[in-house]
Amino acid sequence: MTQQNAPARTRRPWMSAPRCLLAFVAVYLLAVWTPFGQRAENALFGGEGARPAWIYGWSGSAYGSSAMPPLEHTALPTLAVGTALVAAVSLVRKQWRLGGAALGVIAATIGGKETARAVLPRPDLVGARESLLETSFPSGHVAVPAALALAAVLVASPRVRPYVTAAGMLWLTVTAAAVLATYHHRPSDVLGTTLLACACHLLATRLLPPAAVPADARPPRRLPAVALTLSAAGALVAGARADSLKESLVYATAAFLCAALFWFTTTQPLPRRTPGTDHTSPTPVRHPAQT
């Protein structure tokens, strides 16, 4: 077979919905169903003498303070407003399929989080104190920025999509670090939520018809470095605690891992049908003698 007759290969992204869901299950089993995982995460919660985190004043936990969306009571309003904005953008751009896929990402992420929280137990394997026995996997507050940002990436125009991706990644990172530093969640909670949201996004793009899949957006040359640097800085600041350097670094690392998952999910080549892979309508190939 000559090189001209060889069928073109389909690009296969290294991240996929099944792999994200498999990682979601692995994180849950390792962190929740092993004594090692429970001890490691429980050790990150300070005792009664622990001082508030740096971002405590913006978390809504302090009396009379206003919460940074989507923390505390701002979660549901942020979700409602964000969903309305995603729907409005899809209507203005007349991208019905992308808008439906984006709304599906939001619904699947939030619904999946609620279902997982209801059916996934947290057994007491290490005799932890009562305050650490509450089910917290996966994180609900992190699900809001993850779902809305991934949905916004779908409906955004190719010109602004890289900037929407960078802003969404920073928002997700700061939220994940904040709920960790304020002792509302464990690292496995924020990682599990991010993996669930990425799986919903990847599944939505996989189910879209090839013609409806948005074009691959090429970000400005320096934008990836700037976006990742800002996310790393946001993770360090939002996850900082004055009473423990170890906890601060662990929280920042977990939040930055969420940012990395988000970035790779939204910037990898989207699944497309390439010439030679559709057997129902084969691409005609000229004979060498005819060229």
N, C-alpha and C positions, 0 to 999 in steps of 0.2 A: 504494500500500500504506500502510495506516495504521500509526501507531506501535505499536499493540497487536499487529498481525500481523507486525511485523518480528522475525526470529529473534534470539534472544539470542546474544551473541558469547562465544566461549570465551576465557578468560583464557590468555594465552601468556606464560609466564615468559621473561625475557630471557636467563637462563642455562639451558642445556640440555646433555645429554650429548654430542651431536655437536659443539657449540661448545667444550666443555671438551677433548674429544679433539683437535679441530683446534688449539686453543691448545697442547696438550701436544706435538703434532708440530712446531708453529712454534717453541716454546721449544727443542726438541731440535735442529732444523735450524739455528737462529740461533746457539745457544751452542756446538754441537759441530761443525757442518759449515761454519763460516766462520772464516777466520783472525782476523777481528776479534773474534768471540765467544770463541775460545780464548785470545787474548792478554788480553782484558779479564778473564776469569775466572782465568787463570793468574797474573795480576798481583796477585790478592788473597791468594795464598799466600806467606807470609813465608819468608825464607831460614832457614839453620841458626841464625842468631842471634836469631830471633824468640822473644819471651817467651811463656809460657803465657797463655791467656785467663783472665779472671776466673773463669769457670765450670769451669776445668780440673779443680779438685779434686772436683767433683761429676760429672764426665763418665765416671769409671771408668778414665781413661787413666793416672792416677798409680798408682804401685805401692802395692798394699794398700788403695786407696780403694774406696768403694762407689759404684756408678753410679746416677744418677737414672734411673728407668724412663722410656723404654725404651732407654737408651744402653748401649753395649757388650754384655756378656753377659746383661743383663736383657731384651733384646728378645723372645726366644722365650718366656720365662716370662710376661712382660707380655701378650703376644699370647694365650697359652693361658688365662690367668686372665681377661682381658677378654672373650674369646669365650665362656667358660663363664658369666660374669656376664650377658652379653647374652642367651644362651639361657635362663638361669634367670629373668630378668625377663619375657621373652616367655611362658614357661610359667606363671609366677605370674599374669600379667595375661590369660592365655589369648588372646593375640594371635598366632595361629599364622602368619597370612600376613605380618604385620609382622616376626615373629621370623625367618621364612624369608628375607624380603627383607634384614633386617639381617645375617644370616649370609652371605647372598649378597654383600653389600657388602664384608664382610671378606675372603671368599674371592677375589672378583674383584680387589680392590685388591692383596692380597698376591700372587696369581697373576699379575696383570698386571705388577706390578713385577718379579717374577722373570723373566717372559717378555721384557719390555722390556730388562732388564739382559743377558739372554742373546743377544738378536738385534740389538740396536742397538750398532754399533761406535763407537769413538772414534778416528778417524784422527789421526795426528800431522801437522798442517798448518803448525806454526810452529817445529818443532824443539825442543819442550819437553824438560825433563829427565825422566829415566825415572820418577821418583816421581809425575809428573803425567799419565802415559799410561794409568793404570789406569781402566777403565770404572767410572763412579760414577753414571750417570744411569739411572733415577731413584733417589732415596734410599730405602734399606730401613728405616732407623730412623725416618724421618718417616712411612713408610707405616703403622707400628703405631698411633700416636696418631690419625692421620687416619682410618684405617679403623674403629678402635674408637669414636672419638667420633662419627663419622657414623652408625654402627650404633646407638649408644646413643640418639641423637636420635630414631631411628625407633621404638624400643620404649618410650621414656619416656612417661609419662602427660602429657597436655596441661598439667597444673598445674606440673610440674617441668621440662618440656622446655626452657623458656627458660634455666633455670639450668644444665641439662646442656649446652646449646649454649655458654653462656659459659665453663663450666669446660673443655669440650673444646677450644674455640678457644684458651684460654690455654695448655693443655697442648701443643697443636700448635705454637703460636708459640714457646714456650720451647725445645722440642725442635729445631725448625728453626734457631733462632738458635744453639743450643749446638753442633750438628754443623757449622755454618759457622764459628763462632769458634774451634773446636778443629781446624780444617783437615781435617775428615773429608769434607766435601762442598762443592760449589759452589752458588751461588744457583740455577742452572738445575735442579740435582738436587732441591732441596726444592720449588721451584715446580712441576716436572714431576710429582712424587709427589702433591702436593696437587690438581693438576688431574685426575690419574687417579682419585683417591679421590672427588672431587666428581662426576666423570662417572659412576662406579659408583653413587653415591647417587642422582643424578638419574635414571639409567636404572631403578633399582629402584622409585622412586616412580612413574615413568611406566608401568611394567609392572603395578603393583598395580591390582586392580579399583577402580573409583571408590568403592565402599562401604568398601573397606579402607584407603583413603588417610587418614592421621591428620588430624584437624582442625587448621586453622591456629591455632597458639598465639600469643596476644597477650602479649608480654612486658610486665612493669611499665614504666612510662613512663621511668624513669631507667636501667633495666638495659642497654639498648644502649650508652648513653654510658659507663657504668661498665665494661662488658665490653670495649669497644674501647680505653678508656683503660688498663685493666689489661693488655691484650694489647700495647699499644704500650710500656708500661713493661717488661713481660716481655721483649719483643724487644730493648729497649735494654740491659737488664741482662745477659741471657744472651748477647747478641752483642757485648758490650764487650771490647775489647782495650786494654791499657795502652800498647802500642807503635804503634798506628795508629788515629787518629780516623777516617780515611777508610774503612778496612776495617770498623770498628765500625758506622758509619752505613750502609754497604752491606748488611752482614749483618742489621742491625735492619730495614732497609727491606724486604729480601727476606722475612724472617720475618713482618713485618706484612702483606705482600701475601698470604701464605698464610692469615693470620687473616682478611683481608677476603674471600678466596675462600670460606673455610669459612662465614663469617657470611652472605654473600649466598646461598650454596647452601642453607643450612638455614632461612633466614628468608623467602625469597621465597614467594609463593603457590604452593601445590602444584597440579598439574594436576587439574582436576575437570571433570566433565561438567555443563554448565549446561543449563537448560531450553531446548528448541528446537533442540538440536544432535543429539539422538538421533532419527534418522529412522525407526527401527524401532518406537519407541513415542512418537509425537508428543504433546506436551502440548496438550490441547484448549484452543482459544481461543474465547471467547464473542464473538458478534456484537455490535456496538455497540447494536443495537436491543434485545438481550436484557438489557442491564445497566441 
